[in-house]
């Protein structure tokens, strides 16, 4: 697996380089947007770690140019800026995830794995959230080595949660998701469906927050 | 004297009073001279034109009329005897004593007879005083009227200042300028200077906020490098990096993040409030804190509400407020504890409570916990900024924050009151 680090701060770049190399990845590093564009033009990368504050152009601008040229290398934005506008801009431009400095190495590795899984999923049409993989074409769901084909309503519920891992959905939001799939909704439908899904896989597949809603965690802990 | 109005009134009243008095006095003396002269003229007229028949009937040297004016006549041959008046020797005015009283006389001395016109000085003085006073009276009457008018003009001229003084406290904390419309030209430079000062103050505030924000952002990159190096080093073996070093970096990271939040919450500028779903904001914050709560085995939740609750808020401030309150609760609640999030709507307001089963706060400290960098438990990895951020964010939205200990056991309750929003 080949990773490109686009980071102008030498300390961060060196630390990332060493850590990712130790994790078994092949690492290239550049410090400017121009060098990054050049590297991406001649080499295929599994993932790009992109700092937004580059000396010659913003990371957002680099991302925009890459996507405009049809380059869809999975990207993970790493930045010191965490204002909402910046985050939205990066994600809108096809950044796959967003990590704010400082961060733990474990988290970075988990996010890289998630980005890779999602990009592979994109290629095959599957949805990946944490430890769950869903195939909307076949309603096939895999979780911790168990694979099963789910009935429409169970799949609809799980799909709604998996589309936005880490986001809590309320009962009403889940009901709407099931309804969208063309089914009648009874008052306890959500509880029943979740009960079935948990029985099929494991209690931990869907987390419940008392009175608030349900979620699928973003990354396994 | 500190009041401009009092100074003006005092000065103007003093000048008006003094002028009135001086003009009145001068007029009195001038008029008295004029009246004196007029009376003398009358006296001479009488002396020169006494009816000869009347004069002939008069006893020599006796008073012939008991009017204001009296006359005495002497013929050429008459002997004056015990006449009241001494027969004057020359023509002209004089002041003489007669019958124990003082008289002003005019004597007309002719060969055939001598006539005097006389007037009692006492009568004459009274007459002069009364007439002179009558002449001065309008001046004296004009003074109080002028004072009233001056008082009215002064208070009218001061009205723009009064208005300005009333408007100033009404200006909001974050307002940029005092309106200059209708400000008198003398006060305008003052208002312009104050606006200039306000502008500089606002820029200073912005600069401070930006500096804190920039500094915190700049700190993030070396912190990230440090964190990565620690993580890489401890990957080699558990004891490669002391736990305290890891805790210090974690604490520093939290501090930097909270400094940014505080800078954001305290940033000057108007906040635009809109009806927002409180439930949605709570879900989003709880989603962020779920990993921490799960790791500590804390039961984080609330009562399922039958309907969505809407509040008047600003998205970023609402998120900041809720995250800091719930994060605080999760942080200070011991493992296995419970954090409840409860919303209740009452007349025109929404109360949202975060109840934890942590140690609570000593009563004496309840007020101080909103101050910056106040930490109750040095062992907990808090920054002491959480509640300060929550309060700043609440203030920006016009929401109020109240904190109390639980009555049903150890734990803290933080209550936010929002203005309720009718969903449109």
Interface residues (C-beta under 8 A of the other chain):
Chain A: X9 X11 X12 X15 X16 X18 X19 X22 X78 X80 X81 X82 X84 X100 X101 X102 X103 X104 X105 X106 X166 X167 X168 X169 X170 X171 X172 X207 X209 X210 X211 X212 X213 X215 X217 X221
Chain B: X217 X218 X220 X221 X222 X223 X224 X225 X226 X227 X228 X229 X231 X232 X235 X249 X253 X256 X260 X279 X280 X282 X283 X284 X286 X287 X290 X291 X294 X295 X299 X300 X301 X302 X303 X304 X305 X308 X316 X341
